[in-house]
Amino acid sequence: MKMRTLKGTSFLCTMAFAAATVLPSVALAEQVSLRSQDGSVNINGDLVSFEDNFYLVSTALGELRLSAERVSCVGEACPTFAEVTPDVTFAGSGTVGNGVMPLLLEGYAGFLDGESTFVATGRANETVASLVGDSGFGEDIGTFLVGSTSSSDAFRALQRKDAEIGMTTRRIRPAEARTLATAGAGDMTSSGQEHIVAIDSIVVITHPENPVKSIGLDDLADIYTGRKTNWSQLGGPDLPIELSSVRKTPAHVTFSLIASLALPHGFSLARWLLSITTKWPAWCRAILDPSDTPVSPFSAAPKR
């Protein structure tokens, strides 16, 4: 995972960008809609409470608790937010923004003998971190807005100067680097502007009762190019191999990694594979379906 910065921008420079923190007044027991930015979540129900950056809504399925970092609230009963101006804005990968940045900012606060607090902004995929010195009793260290969407958004935000730091799970593409260089952002491939903050791996997940315990890279390439379509071809049961974790867009990092397995063999990914999408986590599908073979970042896979 990588982070990129605009050339010549200090870590605590001021930027006129509207964010928000939560005000205590919330109208309860009224209808609201909670929606994610990508449209995969759209829940209607009565707002029961809003505490610790989580919405609690009463629906026909019972009470549901959703993070304000992942959804936006629509309706008169939604919490009221106040505008603030962050010192630094991060934009880009949701994997980095949701999974890594909270830990980095918390660690940065601890390094400075400070304390960090995180609040939602009222917009999906955004959080604001406030760092205060002297264990939370001193002066303000800084306010940081983290927008977690996609790696491609990191480079677009840097180009528009909407963010000082971009977050990405992939390397910058030559065209993106040229565009930013032309915009005066400097050399995004240099060690002074590209910083690796974490390393993750891609793992293949199978059902606990699947007797196939080892799959080689050549076998994996055969599976994802459609040359092997049944578990019996790998010494397993006579079941079709189901693939459901590669997103349709080549910009997705998992797609790129799986495609790289096929290229040395002179094949491209099976056409039918590209049209399959799912909203279930990869590890969840492997438990539910013995024939499924999802791939997932190691950080998102269940640990034994």
GIFENQUI-V892195 format. One record per residue. RES is the residue in one letter. PSI is psi in degrees with one decimal (NA if undefined). D_CENTER is the distance of its C-alpha to the mean C-alpha in whole Angstrom. Layout:
# GIFENQUI-V892195
{{RES,PSI,D_CENTER} {RES,PSI,D_CENTER}}
This chain:
# GIFENQUI-V892195
{{M,139.4,11} {K,155.8,13} {M,139.3,14} {R,145.4,16} {T,152.5,19} {L,138.4,21} {K,132.1,25} {G,10.4,27} {T,123.0,25} {S,157.9,25} {F,-28.8,23} {L,51.2,24} {C,155.9,25} {T,141.4,25} {M,133.6,24} {A,84.0,25} {F,127.9,22} {A,125.0,22} {A,-159.3,19} {A,154.8,21} {T,162.0,21} {V,134.6,23} {L,152.4,27} {P,-20.0,28} {S,123.2,30} {V,129.0,28} {A,129.2,30} {L,166.0,30} {A,35.4,31} {E,154.7,31} {Q,132.7,29} {V,163.5,25} {S,130.4,22} {L,120.8,19} {R,136.5,16} {S,159.6,13} {Q,-34.4,12} {D,-0.7,12} {G,0.9,15} {S,-19.2,14} {V,126.5,15} {N,96.1,19} {I,130.4,21} {N,138.3,24} {G,-179.9,26} {D,130.2,28} {L,117.6,26} {V,-45.2,27} {S,164.1,26} {F,104.9,23} {E,142.4,23} {D,39.2,20} {N,23.3,18} {F,135.7,18} {Y,136.2,20} {L,114.5,23} {V,144.8,24} {S,120.0,27} {T,178.8,27} {A,-20.9,29} {L,0.5,27} {G,-168.5,27} {E,132.1,25} {L,141.4,22} {R,118.8,19} {L,140.8,16} {S,133.8,14} {A,-13.2,14} {E,-22.1,11} {R,-17.1,10} {V,157.8,13} {S,152.8,16} {C,132.0,20} {V,123.8,22} {G,159.7,26} {E,-22.3,29} {A,-1.5,28} {C,150.9,25} {P,152.7,24} {T,135.0,26} {F,146.1,24} {A,144.8,25} {E,137.8,25} {V,166.1,24} {T,116.0,24} {P,155.7,21} {D,-35.2,22} {V,139.0,19} {T,127.7,16} {F,141.0,13} {A,145.6,11} {G,-137.6,8} {S,129.7,5} {G,-31.3,2} {T,-44.5,3} {V,-45.1,6} {G,-40.4,6} {N,-33.4,6} {G,-29.8,7} {V,-44.9,10} {M,-40.6,11} {P,-38.4,12} {L,-40.3,14} {L,-43.8,15} {L,-37.1,16} {E,-41.7,18} {G,-37.3,20} {Y,-41.2,21} {A,-42.9,22} {G,-37.7,24} {F,-33.5,25} {L,13.3,27} {D,38.4,29} {G,-168.7,26} {E,143.2,24} {S,143.2,21} {T,144.9,20} {F,132.2,17} {V,156.4,17} {A,163.4,16} {T,-6.8,17} {G,-5.3,18} {R,141.8,15} {A,142.7,12} {N,24.0,9} {E,139.0,11} {T,157.9,13} {V,127.8,16} {A,127.9,17} {S,124.9,21} {L,128.7,23} {V,134.6,26} {G,175.9,29} {D,49.6,31} {S,32.1,29} {G,-1.9,28} {F,2.2,32} {G,-150.1,32} {E,158.8,31} {D,133.3,28} {I,-42.9,26} {G,163.6,23} {T,130.5,21} {F,123.4,17} {L,127.8,15} {V,113.5,11} {G,115.7,10} {S,103.1,6} {T,-83.4,6} {S,161.8,7} {S,-39.3,9} {S,-34.1,12} {D,-25.5,12} {A,-46.4,12} {F,-34.0,15} {R,-40.3,16} {A,-38.5,16} {L,-39.3,18} {Q,-40.8,20} {R,-8.1,21} {K,32.2,21} {D,-12.7,19} {A,153.0,17} {E,-28.4,19} {I,130.4,16} {G,143.4,13} {M,131.6,10} {T,149.8,9} {T,11.0,9} {R,167.7,13} {R,151.2,16} {I,141.5,17} {R,152.4,19} {P,-41.9,23} {A,-39.4,23} {E,-40.7,20} {A,-40.4,22} {R,-41.1,25} {T,-44.2,24} {L,-37.0,23} {A,-41.6,26} {T,-33.4,28} {A,0.0,27} {G,16.4,28} {A,-5.2,25} {G,-168.1,26} {D,103.9,25} {M,-7.8,22} {T,-0.9,22} {S,156.0,25} {S,-20.7,24} {G,-14.9,25} {Q,-13.6,21} {E,124.3,19} {H,120.2,18} {I,121.6,16} {V,-15.8,15} {A,155.7,14} {I,129.0,15} {D,160.6,13} {S,160.6,15} {I,128.2,15} {V,151.2,17} {V,130.6,19} {I,134.1,20} {T,166.5,23} {H,143.0,25} {P,-28.3,27} {E,2.2,30} {N,122.4,30} {P,-14.0,32} {V,111.2,31} {K,-10.0,29} {S,131.7,29} {I,122.3,28} {G,166.3,28} {L,-36.2,27} {D,-42.1,29} {D,-41.6,29} {L,-40.1,25} {A,-41.0,26} {D,-37.6,29} {I,-47.3,27} {Y,-6.4,24} {T,0.6,27} {G,8.0,29} {R,-30.2,32} {K,120.5,31} {T,0.1,31} {N,141.3,32} {W,-23.4,32} {S,-24.7,36} {Q,-10.8,35} {L,15.2,33} {G,14.2,36} {G,-164.2,34} {P,166.1,35} {D,78.9,36} {L,142.7,33} {P,143.7,31} {I,119.2,28} {E,130.9,25} {L,127.3,22} {S,20.3,19} {S,-4.1,15} {V,120.7,15} {R,162.5,14} {K,-30.0,17} {T,131.2,16} {P,-13.8,17} {A,-17.2,14} {H,134.6,11} {V,-37.3,11} {T,-40.1,13} {F,-46.5,15} {S,-40.9,16} {L,-43.7,17} {I,-40.3,19} {A,-34.2,21} {S,-24.6,22} {L,-33.4,24} {A,-31.8,26} {L,-43.0,27} {P,-22.2,29} {H,-0.6,31} {G,20.2,32} {F,162.3,30} {S,162.1,27} {L,143.4,24} {A,137.1,26} {R,-40.1,26} {W,-25.7,26} {L,-35.2,23} {L,-17.8,21} {S,-2.2,21} {I,126.1,20} {T,162.9,17} {T,155.0,16} {K,-1.8,14} {W,143.1,15} {P,149.1,13} {A,-45.7,14} {W,-28.3,16} {C,-41.0,18} {R,-36.5,19} {A,-31.0,21} {I,-36.7,23} {L,-31.1,24} {D,112.3,25} {P,-22.6,27} {S,-6.1,27} {D,146.3,23} {T,69.8,22} {P,159.3,18} {V,149.5,16} {S,149.5,13} {P,141.1,11} {F,-35.3,14} {S,-22.0,12} {A,-6.4,11} {A,150.5,14} {P,143.1,17} {K,137.5,19} {R,NA,23}}
